[in-house]
Amino acid sequence: MPRCALRRWRHLAAALCAVGLAVACSTAPNPYYDASRPHHRSDGFQDNYVEFQPKNFFIDVLVRWQIPSWFKGLPKAPEAPPPVVKPELALLRANATAQPMRPTATFIGHATVLVQLPTANGGLNLLTDPVFGERASPVSFAGPKRFQPPGLALAELPRIDLVLISHNHYDHLDEASVKTLAAQAGGSPLFVVPLGIAPWLAERGIANAVELDWWDSLELPPGTGAGSAPPQASQVRIQRNGAGLAATTDATQVFLTPAQHWSARGLGDRLKTLWGGFAVLSPKLQLFYSGDTGYSRDFADIQARFAPRQGPAQGGGFDLALLPVGAYEPRWFMKDQHVNPEESVRIHRELGAKRSLGVHWGTFALTDEALDQPPRDLAAARQAQGVAADDFFTLAIGETRTLPERQPPR
């Protein structure tokens, strides 16, 4: 097979994994169905502001997307490989049990970020959407292949206390990675997941998990992290539908927030599990992770919902937001499920985040933009919207950024 044709078929496989094109949809009843929640359906879940519409494989994927992109030579090869730096392992390991812990964020690749998050009584080593495998795919021989190794190998991580999984697509939920994390020395981290993913974890022997609906929250027990055992599902206090949002609290809380996306992992399970983002509220750092999302009014809703905890006297908005800046072309196909950098900067502004880290780029070639295009488009979007480079930045794979600690309420 000619090399260009082989490259196109590899890109097609990547595209299929990127958008999770299940060709069937089960009509089995939704065991979580709650008629009082608008995003619930009797047979699954839906977005708040658009109704998810699956794409037709032959018309939309092949005829409208893949064949024209083939003739245009898309995606173009990157002008330069996404930057990689040697991780600061000594800093991360020392900080993992430090009293007090310093706030840090380390870009491991794609949507996987290690956040060292100080709490009132110590700190948490937190991981978002851990994908350390060679491919984001249901099979080992095909599908999107990692362009760069992870910034930290699984064996180099400090002991992880908390894992946040936004949804079940293969570039965000990797079976081998979560199994390895669950088997770490010192005990399994607590996995916090949207509705429907905990049973999938349990089938793989991972029991320390809590699943949340949008606006549900959990409160971690005092003394969690910074050298103590990871929190256990049986120890956390869960509150439903925003009931846990007090004006002030010394506890560390994790909320599942809405996102405009969808879910599928195989044939027949489209929309069967929920998707979302996370807000982690700690007295010393407030973190937001959007997960995969299209641009929607959800982010204005999120800002309004958390405003009672983010006034000027309380330290302001989120100290760090992890927002996607990649996998956005072509727009007609991706707009409802993946933001582009211009939309991501709008989200940064609507959230009132103090600073944002661009994620979801530089690792897997999923869509039509070049692998190194997102930072350039992000720079243009920042300039157009008057956002400083230090306020919305990207990191090299493996790079750690030390963050200022949140100031106490006045």
Secondary structure, 3 states (H helix, E strand, C coil): CCHHHHHHHHHHHHHHHHHCCCCCECCCCCCCCCCCCCCEECCEECCCCCCCCCCCHHHHHHHHHHHHHHHHCCCCCCCCCCCECCCCHHHHHHHHCCCCCCCEEEEEECCEEEEEEEECCEEEEEEECCCCCCECCCCCCCCCECCCCCCCCHHHCCCCCEEECCCCCCCCCCHHHHHHHHCCCCCCCEEEEECCHHHHHHHCCCCCEEEECCCCEEECCCCCECCCCCCCHHHCEEECCCCCCCCCCCCCEEEEECCCCCCCCCCEECCCCCCCEEEEEECCEEEEECCCCCCCCHHHHHHHHHHHHCCHHHCCCCCEEEEECCCCCCHHHHCCCCCCHHHHHHHHHHHCCCCEEEECCCCCCCCCCCCCHHHHHHHHHHHHHCCCCCCEECCCECCEEECCCCCCCC
